[in-house]
C-alpha cells in the first residue's frame, strides 16, 4: 500500500540522521558567499558556515530552491514510490520564497500529481518538528488530510523563542540602525525573538545579559505552557552544542524532558542573526 512521502527544505534544521530515519526528502537552499555558491547542509556544514560568517566582510545571501529543483525531487519520488501522495512542508512564506517555488513546481508537473504544499508559518525546527511528526504519521499509514490536521494541531501547541547573542548581524542586515546596535552591544542587550501566527519574526523582549535572558526565556515558556510539566524540547545552536546542553540543564530543573533534540540553527536564520543564537522549541509530551 502506498503511503505519504514527506518533503521539506533545509531551513527546517532537521538533524541529518533524523531525516534519514524518517525517510524525509530535504531540498537544500543555496548560500552565496561572494561569488561562491553552496547547497545548504550539502556543500557546507553548520560549523563551516559559522566559521566563515565570523570572517566575512559582507553578509552572505541565500536563495530558495528553484521550481526545477522541486520538480526533480517530486519526479524522483514518483519513480521510487509509484502512487504515493507527497506532502511538502516548507518555511514560512513570509520569510522566504521557498514555499512559492514548491507551488510553481507542482504546476509544472506534466501529469496531475498528488502533491500537497504546506506553508508551515514557521522557521528552523519550529517547523522541523512538524515535518518529523508528519513523517511518523505517514509511516503509520495515515492519509494526507489526517496528517495535515495533526500537524496543524501540533503547530498551535508548539511554543518557540530565539535568543540572539549579538545585534551585529541584525544591524548588518539592515534590521536595526548602527547606533542602536552599538548602544545594545555596550549595554549587553540580548534580544528574545519569536514567530507570530502569520509566520513573521518579531521581537518579544530585550534583556541585559545572557544569563538573565535565558532565565527570562524559561519564564516565557512557563507562561505559555501553564500547568504542563512534561515536555518535548528541541534546542537549536550555532554549531555550539555546549550552549544547548547548558540551556537543557536549566530547563530540566523546571520540567520533565521527554523527547530531546539538539540541532543546528541553519545558514538562513544564521545569516541574519549570527553566531551564539539559542533557539528553543517546546511542545507537550
RACORDA-V411662 format. One record per helix or strand. SS is the DSSP state (a for helix, b for strand). FROM is the first residue (numbers start at 1). LEN is the number of residues. If there is no record, write none. Layout:
BEGIN
[[SS	FROM	LEN] [SS	FROM	LEN]]
END
This chain:
BEGIN
[[b	5	5] [a	10	3] [a	16	6] [b	25	3] [b	30	4] [b	36	5] [b	44	1] [a	46	10] [b	61	3] [a	67	14] [b	86	5] [a	98	11] [b	115	5] [a	125	15] [a	144	14] [b	159	5] [a	168	5] [a	178	9] [b	189	7] [b	201	8] [a	210	16] [b	230	8] [a	241	12] [b	256	9] [a	267	7] [b	278	7]]
END
